[in-house]
Amino acid sequence: MAEVKVLYDEIGNTLTVWFGDPRDEYVCEETGEEVILMKNREGHVIGFEKLNYVAEQPVGFQVGFQTAGAAQLLHNKRINAESSHAGL
């Protein structure tokens, strides 16, 4: 199971989520929607930061999840698209 690091900065109003090693950060890309993507040398997104994020009531939590490879995600997207077109 992958480890996710979630950091909330109350003073800076940012929410940072890492699903890769922060030490591998090589470049950042701003999306234009107050989100910054952190990428490694290969260009893979290893985290993101949401700017101007204000939590109403900060809470601590732990999240577990499984990751899927890009090929599996594309396969699932294709199946969903085919099934929605079949109903037309």
C-alpha positions in Angstrom: 0.0 0.0 0.0 1.3 3.4 -0.9 2.0 6.1 1.7 0.5 9.5 1.3 1.7 12.6 3.2 -0.9 15.3 3.7 0.3 18.6 5.2 -2.0 21.5 6.0 -0.4 24.9 6.7 -2.9 27.1 8.6 -0.7 30.2 8.3 0.2 29.9 4.6 -3.3 28.5 3.8 -1.9 25.6 1.7 -2.8 21.9 1.5 0.1 19.8 0.3 -0.3 16.1 -0.7 2.6 13.9 -1.5 2.1 10.4 -3.0 5.8 10.1 -3.9 9.0 11.0 -2.2 9.3 14.8 -1.7 13.1 14.5 -2.1 12.5 13.4 -5.7 10.9 16.8 -6.6 12.6 18.2 -9.7 10.1 20.7 -11.2 6.8 22.4 -10.3 4.0 23.3 -12.7 1.2 25.7 -11.9 -2.1 24.7 -13.3 -3.7 28.1 -13.2 -6.4 27.0 -10.8 -4.4 27.6 -7.6 -2.9 24.1 -7.8 0.8 23.4 -8.2 1.9 20.0 -9.4 5.3 18.7 -8.1 7.0 16.3 -10.6 10.1 14.1 -10.5 12.9 14.1 -13.2 10.8 11.7 -15.4 7.9 14.2 -15.4 5.6 12.0 -13.2 3.4 13.9 -10.7 4.5 13.0 -7.2 2.4 15.6 -5.3 0.4 18.7 -5.5 -0.3 21.8 -3.5 -3.6 23.6 -3.2 -3.1 27.3 -2.6 -5.5 29.5 -0.6 -6.9 26.4 1.1 -8.7 27.1 4.4 -10.0 24.2 6.5 -13.1 25.1 8.5 -11.9 22.8 11.3 -8.5 21.1 11.0 -8.6 17.4 11.8 -6.1 14.7 11.8 -6.7 11.6 9.7 -5.0 8.7 8.0 -5.7 7.5 4.5 -4.9 4.3 2.8 -5.3 3.6 -0.9 -4.0 1.5 -3.7 -2.6 3.0 -6.9 -3.4 1.8 -10.4 -1.0 2.0 -13.3 -1.7 4.4 -16.2 -2.6 1.5 -18.5 -5.2 0.3 -16.1 -6.7 3.8 -15.8 -6.9 4.2 -19.6 -8.5 0.8 -19.9 -11.1 1.7 -17.3 -11.8 5.0 -19.0 -12.2 3.3 -22.3 -14.7 0.7 -20.9 -16.7 3.5 -19.2 -16.8 5.5 -22.5 -17.9 2.4 -24.4 -20.6 1.5 -22.0 -22.0 5.0 -22.0 -22.1 5.0 -25.8 -23.8 1.6 -25.9 -26.8 3.1 -24.2 -27.4 5.6 -27.0 
